[in-house]
Amino acid sequence: MLMNLHKTKWTSGLTLKKFEDVQDENEKTVAKMLKLSKDYNERVIAEEGKTQEELIVESAGKVSGEIGEKEGRREGREERSDDRILLLQQYN
């Protein structure tokens, strides 16, 4: 009996977050996506007139944060899809 004391119930995954919390998370996500898209646009404009050799020399020695960004986008996408599924189940 004591072994089951700290187990989570199967219904714990079906509980919904407060609407205000979800709205705040969505606003933060959209702001982050806007920042990323602006940064990407600036990089594309900066690279526009350069040759391949100039780009290689310019990026030499820099550490790319691309992997971390991709993982962050993937996690955010999974969380949002889970939240949407729960909200749809609530209203149906």
WOCOR-V256166 format. One line per field, one symbol per residue. psi: psi as a letter, one per 40 degrees, with the letter a starting at -180 (. if undefined). Layout:
# WOCOR-V256166
psi = ???
This chain:
# WOCOR-V256166
psi = dddedeiiidedeeiiiiddddddddddddddddddddddddddddedeiidddddddeheihheddddddddddddddddddddddddde.
